[in-house]
Amino acid sequence: MKRFLALSLAFLFLLPVLVLAQEKGEKEITIQRERYDYNPAGRRDPFRDLLSMRRQRQRAKGSKLQGIRGVYTDELVLVGISRSESGKYYAMVLDSHNFPYILKVGTKLADGEVIKITSNQVVIRQITKSPVFLRPYKDIVLKLNMEEE
C-alpha cells in the first residue's frame, strides 16, 4: 500500500514535466532533483509528542546529583507530615528506591522546589521546558492519604 501511494505521488508530480516536454517536442526527458541536507543540531525533534505530560529525560551516567537534589518530583511518595514547636511543617517522602528524605519549604529537587507544606499536602513547583504550557512551571500537589480506622 505504501509503495503504491509513493509511486502514485511520484507520478502525479512528474506528470506536468512529461506534458511540457511532449508539447515542446523534446525527445529526451531529464529529471533533476534538488538535494536537501537536514542538520538537526539545536532543534527539537518534530516527531516527539508535545502533548505528553511526562518528559523524557536523558540522564548521563554519573551526572545525577547526590541526595534530594538528584531526585525528580515524579519519584516522590509522601509518607508523613509533622509540625515543629515553632509551627513549621516538615514532610517525610520516599524516593523510587524507598530512601527517606525530610522536606521543608525551600528544599530544591532535581526538577523543582518545595513551595508550601500544610497539614495534609506538599506543593512542589516543577520546572517545565515544554512549549505546551503557558508558564515555565507547574505546581504538583502531593496529598497525604489519611486512612480512617
C-alpha positions in Angstrom: 0.0 0.0 0.0 2.8 2.4 0.9 4.7 1.6 -2.3 1.5 2.2 -4.4 1.0 5.5 -2.7 4.6 6.6 -3.2 4.5 5.6 -6.9 1.2 7.4 -7.5 2.5 10.6 -5.8 5.7 10.5 -7.8 3.7 10.0 -11.0 1.5 13.0 -10.1 4.5 15.2 -9.6 6.2 14.1 -12.8 3.1 14.4 -15.0 3.4 18.2 -15.7 7.1 17.7 -16.6 6.2 15.0 -19.1 3.4 17.0 -20.6 5.6 20.1 -21.0 8.3 18.0 -22.6 5.9 16.5 -25.1 4.5 19.9 -26.1 7.9 21.3 -26.8 8.7 18.3 -29.0 11.7 17.2 -27.0 12.5 13.5 -27.2 14.8 13.3 -24.1 13.4 13.9 -20.7 15.8 14.7 -17.9 14.7 14.9 -14.4 16.8 16.8 -11.8 16.2 16.5 -8.2 17.1 19.1 -5.6 19.4 17.9 -2.9 18.2 18.5 0.7 20.5 18.4 3.7 18.9 18.5 7.1 21.0 19.3 10.1 19.0 18.7 13.3 21.6 20.3 15.6 20.0 22.7 18.1 16.4 21.9 17.0 13.7 19.9 18.7 12.6 16.5 17.4 9.5 17.2 15.2 8.2 13.7 15.9 8.2 14.0 19.7 4.8 14.1 21.3 4.3 17.7 22.5 1.2 16.9 24.5 2.6 14.2 26.7 2.8 15.3 30.3 5.9 13.3 31.2 9.2 14.5 29.9 11.8 12.2 28.5 15.0 12.6 30.5 18.4 11.8 29.1 20.5 11.0 32.2 24.1 10.5 31.6 25.9 8.1 33.9 27.4 9.8 36.8 25.7 13.2 36.2 22.9 12.6 38.8 23.3 14.8 41.8 23.5 13.2 45.2 20.8 13.4 47.9 17.5 15.1 47.5 18.8 17.4 44.7 19.1 14.4 42.4 15.5 13.2 43.0 12.8 14.1 40.5 9.3 15.1 41.6 7.5 12.2 39.9 9.7 9.8 42.0 8.4 11.1 45.4 5.8 9.4 47.6 4.5 11.4 50.6 4.7 9.3 53.8 4.0 11.8 56.6 3.9 15.4 57.7 5.0 16.8 61.1 4.9 20.2 62.7 7.6 21.6 64.9 7.1 23.6 68.1 7.6 26.8 66.1 4.7 25.9 63.8 6.8 25.0 60.7 5.7 21.9 58.7 8.1 19.2 57.6 7.3 16.4 55.2 8.8 12.9 55.0 9.0 11.4 51.5 10.4 8.3 49.9 12.1 8.2 46.6 11.9 5.4 44.0 14.4 3.3 45.9 12.5 3.7 49.2 15.1 6.0 50.6 13.6 8.6 53.0 14.1 12.3 52.9 12.8 15.2 55.0 11.5 18.2 53.0 10.9 21.7 54.2 9.8 24.9 52.4 12.6 25.9 50.0 14.1 22.4 49.5 15.5 22.1 46.0 14.8 19.0 43.9 16.3 17.9 40.6 13.4 19.5 38.7 11.7 21.8 41.2 11.4 23.3 44.6 9.1 22.8 47.6 7.0 26.0 47.9 4.3 25.1 50.5 3.7 22.4 53.1 0.4 22.2 55.0 -1.1 19.7 57.5 -2.1 17.3 54.7 -0.3 18.2 51.5 3.0 19.3 49.9 3.1 21.7 46.9 6.2 21.4 44.6 6.8 23.8 41.8 8.1 21.7 39.0 10.1 23.5 36.2 8.8 22.5 32.8 10.6 23.2 29.5 7.6 22.3 27.3 6.1 24.7 24.8 2.7 23.3 25.6 2.4 25.1 29.0 1.9 28.8 29.2 4.0 29.1 32.3 7.5 27.7 32.6 6.4 25.7 35.7 3.6 23.7 37.1 2.6 23.0 40.7 2.5 19.4 41.8 0.5 18.6 44.9 1.4 15.5 46.9 -1.5 14.7 49.3 -1.3 12.6 52.4 -3.6 9.6 52.4 -5.5 9.6 55.7 -6.9 6.2 56.5 -9.8 6.1 58.9 -9.5 3.3 61.5 
